[in-house]
Amino acid sequence: MFYKCFIDNEWVEASDGARMPVLNPATGEAWAEVPACTGQEVTRALESSQRAQLKWKMLPPVERAAYIYKIAEGIEDERALFEELLVKEQGKSLAEAAGEVTDTIRYFTYAAEAARRLRGDIFPSDNPREQLFIYKVPYGVTLGLCAYNYPLALIGRKAGPALVTGNTMIIKPHEATPVTASVFCRIVEKAGLPAGVINMVTGTGANVGAPLVESPIVRMITLTGSIRAGQMIAEASAKNITALSLELGGSAPFIVLKDADIDAAVEACAVARFANAGQVCICSEAVLVEDAIADEFTEKLLKRVAEISPGNPMTNSGMGPITTAGALERIEKIVADSVAGGAKIAIGGKRPEGAAFQSGNWYEPTVLINATADTAAVKEEIFGPVLPIVRVADYEEALAIANARPDGLSAYLWTQNPSVYMDAIQRLETGTIFLNSGIVGYVQGYHNGHKLSGVGGEDGIYGIEGYLQKRVVYQKY
């Protein structure tokens, strides 16, 4: 099956006819193709987005919202198709795919609902017969760079706020998961959006991503990706002083203190680590457990992880494969380096046995014990189904390990002591803290990182604000 790109409300191929295969992570087989776009398609998309934005921003926000509601309705109408595509190209289970479709609809609906809540400010002037206004206006052409772990939801998370605030957007999906983006554009076409409000191009980072990032036409870039990718984009876009919203990686510590509800913490930790095969930026990446309860916690966690069964993501409610072969190789190397450094595999640590797992990107749910703060699996973001356990003396040691990291996207803390968790709110250097809570994210919240985990953020009123810049007017009368 060949899925085309979408530029100026037309379905296009690469100018030279080149195509890229899309692989099924569960089998390794190519099941679709997309255009390997060239600079010609990039230029066309940029010019189309620029033309469209001039008219799009002049529409009343409620008229822009009407189109966004139609997109949400269109996704719901094609729910079964999107669920199937997410399983085939990304590898998540069918149940997880259903959740992603629901989340995408919520992102678009929340953005549309914001149309009547966009606001500026009025401040008193220092002079008579003068008024001070602060307007909030769109950037113009925005670029949405999406990661492979949530191919559809990340489009909703970015495109909804961009459109309702008067921006246009060029979507560049990850090379591993471009089909969902192409089918999403069918919904855009059916919703009747003006040509150029949404454009979508597929291709490599070198041929498509780089010229988009470096273009002076793009005035705001939103990326969900790795720290390295964020650094490269910040450097490449710096000459144009392009606005950035970078939601980057991070290795979230899961801190469990001796007064925690151990059973609840175990369940939350297992779900947070192995959901979507561990390919979630806010997954629990390393357990920091207080010595007094470390044995009990570890025993219960191993028993819970043993219940997680990899299998065909279309029929199995357990854990699916890793999305890309490169990511699997990286996971295997991190585990090998961790074991070489003294950690021990308590469960998992290899490809599952059986004929069904001999091809594709499979890896067992894995727990490492005897880990330290210097273990490779603790220091690096694994982005896969591997969970190291580090024993700590107390809260202060756990806090020191967590804050010593150069990144700071999220952290988990399990304790019943108000003095401790109120202290953590002040001192944990991270964008999100889950207090006695498992992994969760609401459209009305805010998703952002501290330190190397990014700038800007998404979701909620602050996420929508991120797609607007301020314009100050001093008006004499």
N, C-alpha and C positions, 0 to 999 in steps of 0.2 A: 504494500500500500504506500502510495506517495502522498505526502502532506505538504502543501505549498505554503509559502510565506504570504503575508497580507500587507500590501502597501497601497495607500491611497484608495482603499476599498476595492482593490483588485487582487486577484490571486496570481502570484508570480513565482517563476522559477529563477534559479541563478542564471545570469546572463550568458555564462559559458556552459550551462547545462549540468554543472557538477552537482553531485548529491552526496549526502552522508547517511550511513546506515544507523538505525536505532536498534539497540540490542535489548533483549528480554533478560533482566538480571537473574531470573530463576533458571534459565536454560542456556544463556549465552548466545542464543540464536537471533539473527537479524530478522525483524518482523515488519519494519517500516523504513522509509527513506524520507529525508527532508532536503531542501536545497542547501548546498554549501555556498552561501551568498558571497558576492564580491563587493568591491568598492562601489560598483555601479548601483547595486541595490541599496547600499548604505546611504549614498548620496540622494537617491530618490526618496528614501524614507525620511531623511532629515528635511529635505525641501518640502515634502508633503506635510510633515508635522508643523513646520514653521508657518506655512500658508494657513493651515486649519486653525492654529491657535489664535490668530488675530480675530477671527469671527467667534470662535468658541468662547473666549473669555468675555465677550460682550453679551452673551446670553445671560438672562437672569439665572441665578444658581438653581432655582426650582425647575427650570427647563432642563438644565444639565442633569439634575437629579432624576428627572423622568426617564432619560435614557439609561441611567445607571440601574434604576428599578427594573427596566426591561431586560438588562443583562442578567440581573439576579434571577428573574423569572425564567429566562432562557436556560440558565444553568440548571435550575430545578427541573425543567422539562426534559433535559438531556442527562439527568442524574446517572442513570444506569450506564450510559456510554462513558461518562467521565470516570466513574468508578472502575470500569473495566480498563480504561486507558491508563489510569494511575497504577493499577496492579501490574499491567504489562510493561510499562516503561520505567517505573520507579521501584517496584518490588514490594511495596507495602501490602499488608493483608487487605482483603476486600472490606472488612469492617473498618480498618483504618482509613481506607480510601473513601468510604461513606462519610466518615467524620471530616475528612478534608474537604469534600464537596460542601458539606453543611457549613463549615467554617468560611469557605469562600463566599457563599451566599450571604453570610452574616457580615463579612467585610464590605461587600458592595452595598448591602442594605444600610449598614451603619453610616457609610459615607454619604449615601443619598439622604438619609435623615438629617445630616448636618447642614443641608443646604440653607435652612432658615436660621441656622445658629452661627453662621460665619459673621464675624463682627470685628470692628476696629475700636478705636478709643477717641474720646474727646477730653481734652484737658484745658483748664483755664489759662488764658494768656496773661502775660505780664503787662500788656498794654491795653488801653481802652479800644473798643471797636475793632477787635481782632479775635479770631478763633483759631485754636490749634487742633487739627485733626490728625489722627494716625490711621491711615487706610492699610488694609492687608490685601495684597495683589499677587496674582500668580507669577511664577518664575518665567513661564513660557513653555519651551520644549523640555520635557523631562525624559530621562532614560531609566527604565526598570531592568536591572540585571538580577536574574533569579537563580537561586541555587537549585540543586536537583532533588533535595529531600522533600520539598512541597511544591511541585511544579504548578499546581493550580492555585492553591491558597496564597502563594506569594504574589501572583498576579493580582488577586483581589485585594491583598493588603496594600499594594502599591498603586494600582490603576484607579481604584475607587476614590481614595483621597485626592489623587492627582487631578482626576477629571472634575470632581465636584468643585474644586477650587479654581477651575478655569485653565488648568494646564492641559497640554496634549502629552501623550506618552508613546515612546518607542519601546517595545518589549523585546528583550534579548534573552531567550530561555537558555538554560544550560545545554551544552551539546548532547548530554546523555538523555535529556527529558524534554525534547522539543515538540512532541506530537500533541500533548495536551494544550500547548499554547496555540498551535494551529487550529485545533478544533474550537478552542475558546473564541478565536476570531470569527468563526462561523456564527457564534452567538452575537458578536458585535455587529456583524453584517446584517443579521436578522433584526436586531434592535434598531437599525436605521441610523446609527451614528453618522454624522457628516464625515466625508472622506478625510483621512489624515488625523482624526482625533486619536485613533489607536492604529499604530503600525506595528508589525512584528517581522523580525528578520532572524534567520537561523544561520549558524555557521560557527567557525572557530573564533577564539578570542583574538588571534592575530589578524584575521581577515575582516572580522565584523566588530568584535568588542572594542579593539583598540581605536579604530577610526571613529567610532561613535563617542567613546570617552574623550578623545582628543578634539572633537569638533566644537568650534565656538558657538554653533547653533544650539547645542545642548546647554541649558542653563542650570540644570539640577540633575544629579545622579543619585539614584537610590539603589543600593546593593545589599543583598543578603549573600554572604560568602565568608571565605576564610580571612584571617588577619593578613596573610600575604597578598591576597587579591585586593583587599582594601588599601594596603600600602601602595601597590602598583597603580591603582586607580587614582589615589590621591596625588601621586607624583605625576601621572600622565595628564591629569586635568588641571594641574596647578597653574599652567601658563594662561589659562582662560579664567582663573579664579572661579571655577564652577562650584556651585553649592553642592554639598555632599550630605547624604544620609547613609551611613555605613553601619549595618548591623552585622558584626563580624563574630568570629568564633570565640570560644572561651571554654575552660575546663572547670565545670561547676563542682565545687566540693559539697558533699553530703555529710554534714556534721551531726553526729548522734551522741548526745551526752547521757550520763548515767541515770538521769531522772526522766528520760524519754519514754513514751509509749512504744516499746520495742516492736510489738507485733504490727502496729500501724506504720512505724518507720520502715520496717522490712518490706511491707507491701508497697508503700510509696516509693521506696528505693528501687525495687525490682521493676515496677512499671516505668518509672522515670528513666531507668537505664536502658531497658530493652524494647521500649516502644519504637516502632519504625526501625527495628534492628539497630537501635542506638544512634540513629542518624537524625538527631534533634539537637539544635545548638544549645538548648537549656537542659539537656539530659544530665542526670547525675553522673559525673565522670570519675569521681573517686570518693570513697567513703573514708571519713575521718571519725573514728569511733573511740570513745573513751575506754580506757583499759578495763575499768570495772565491769563493763558489760560486753566487751569485745567478743568473748567466746560465745556467749548466748546469741548475740546479734548475728555473728558469722554463721553459726549452726543453723539458725532459722532462715537466714538469707540463702544459704546453699540449698536448703530443702525447697525453698520457693523457686529458685532459679531452675532447679531440676524439673519443675513442672512446665517450664516454657519449652515448647516443642517447635523446632523449625519445620516448615512444610510448605507445600504448594500454596502460595498466597491467595489464589482464587478460591480455595476450599478450606484452608486451614486458618484457624483463628489465632494461631501462635505467631511465631516470628518468621518474617520473610527474609530474602537475601539482601546482601549489600548491593547498592545500586551499580557501582562500577568496579571493574576488575582492578583498576589502579588503587581504589580505596581499600579493597580487600588485601592487596599486597602490602599496603601501608600498615594495616591492622596487624597482619602476621609479623611484620618486622618489629612493631612496637612490643608485641607479646614476647617475641624472641629476645629482644633487648632487655625486657623486664626480667625474664627468667635468668638471663646471663648476669643481671645485676643483683640477683638474690631472691627475687620474688618466686612464688611457687603457684603452679596452676592447681586450683582446688576443684574446678569443674570446667569442662569444655576445653578450649585451647586448640581446636582443630576443625577441619571440615567434617560435617556430620557424615555418618556412615550410611550406606545404602545407595542403590542405583539412582534414585531420584536426585541425589546431591553430587553426582560425579561431574556434572557440568553446571555452569552458572557460578554465581559469586556467593557461595554459602560459607557461613562460619557459625560454630556453636555458641550459645550463650556462655560466657566465660567469666569466672571470678578468679582473681589473683589474691593470694594471701602473702604474709610476710613482706608486704610492700612498705616502702618508706617515701618520704617526700622527694627523694632523688630517683625513685623508680621511673623508668621511661613512661609507663602508662599513667603515672601521676603527673609528670611534668608536661606531657604533650596532650593535646586534644585528640582523643582516640577517634571519635565520631563513628563508633561501631559498638558491637555488643560485648564489650570487655569492661569489667569493673574491678579495679584494685581496691584493697582494704588496707588502710593505714591505722595502726593503733596510736592513740595520743594520750598524754597524761591527763589533760584537762582542756577546758574551753580556751584558755589563753594559747596553748600550743596549737590547737586547731585553727584559731584565728590568725596566728602568725603564719602558718602554712598557707592558708587561703590568701592572705593579703600579700604574701611574698610573690605571688604570681604577677606577671606583667599584664595579664588580661583580667577582665572582671565583668562577665556577662550576667551570671546568676549564681546563687548559692542556696543551699538548703540547710536549715537548722532545726533540730528536734530537741526541745527542752521544755519543761514545765515552769522554769524559773523566770518570772517577769524581769528581774534585774538583769539576767543574762541576755534575754532576747531584746530588751530595750537597748542594752549596751551594743548588741550586734547591729541593730538598725543604724546606730551612729557610726560604728567602726568598720563594718564589713564593706570592703571597697568593691562594690558590684552594683549593677543596674537593677537587678531583681533579687529579692530575698523571699524564699518560701519558708514561712515559719510554721512548723508542725503541719506541713501541707505537701501534697504530692505535686507533680508537674501539672500546670494549668496555665491558661492564657485567655483573657477575655478581650473582646473587641473594644471595650470601654477602658481598658487598662492602658499601659504604656510599655513598650518593649524597646529597651535601649541598653547599651553597654557602657562601662567605664574603662578608663585606661586604653589598652590596645584593642578592646572589644568594640570600639566604634565611636562615632559621633552622630548626633541626631537620634532619631528613633521613629517607631511606628506604633499605630493603634491609638484609639481614643482621641480626645480633643487635642492633645499635644502632638499626636501623629499627624492629624490634619493640618495643624498649625505649621508643621514642617514643610508643607508644600506652598506656603505663602511667605512673601517678603513684605517688609513694611515700607510704606511711603508716607512721609510727613508733609503736611500742608499747613502753612501759616496764611490765614485768609484775613485780609483787611476788609472792612465794610463801613 
